[in-house]
Amino acid sequence: MNTTHESDFYAWALEQAALLRAGKLSALDVEHLIEELEAMGRSERREMENRLRVLLMHLLEWEFQPGRRCARWEATIKVQRKDVATLLRRNPSLKGELDELLADAYDIARLEAHGETGLPESTFPDACPYTWEQATGADFWPE
């Protein structure tokens, strides 16, 4: 078939898988395979950061707008915690990056919390006020 990576990614991926299964290693598009494998890893990291961002934003809303707490916020926090745990179980190598992931996610979550709540950005701490254990732990609810 010899489909190119740029012209039809789906067909290219299937072709590369078929070549691997057939043991035709010399026919593989090695350069693009390497790029795609690296991109897959970055995608898992991005997914973790996105889940943490949503979780942290809702924790901030929960803490700084106690009068507006609702079942939707609570459910979102619980769902994101479960999704983070699942991602970490499926990608245990991310454990070495938890502090960095939390800090990166918090920077955006802080801005989003400002936008969602209408509270001044200075209301929210400059650095993440929650530890990894707090943010992802089922029993932690900031007051």
Secondary structure as UniProt FT lines:
FT   TURN            5..7
FT   HELIX           9..21
FT   TURN            22..23
FT   HELIX           25..27
FT   HELIX           30..64
FT   HELIX           66..68
FT   HELIX           71..90
FT   HELIX           92..97
FT   HELIX           98..117
FT   HELIX           121..123
FT   HELIX           132..136
FT   TURN            138..139
//
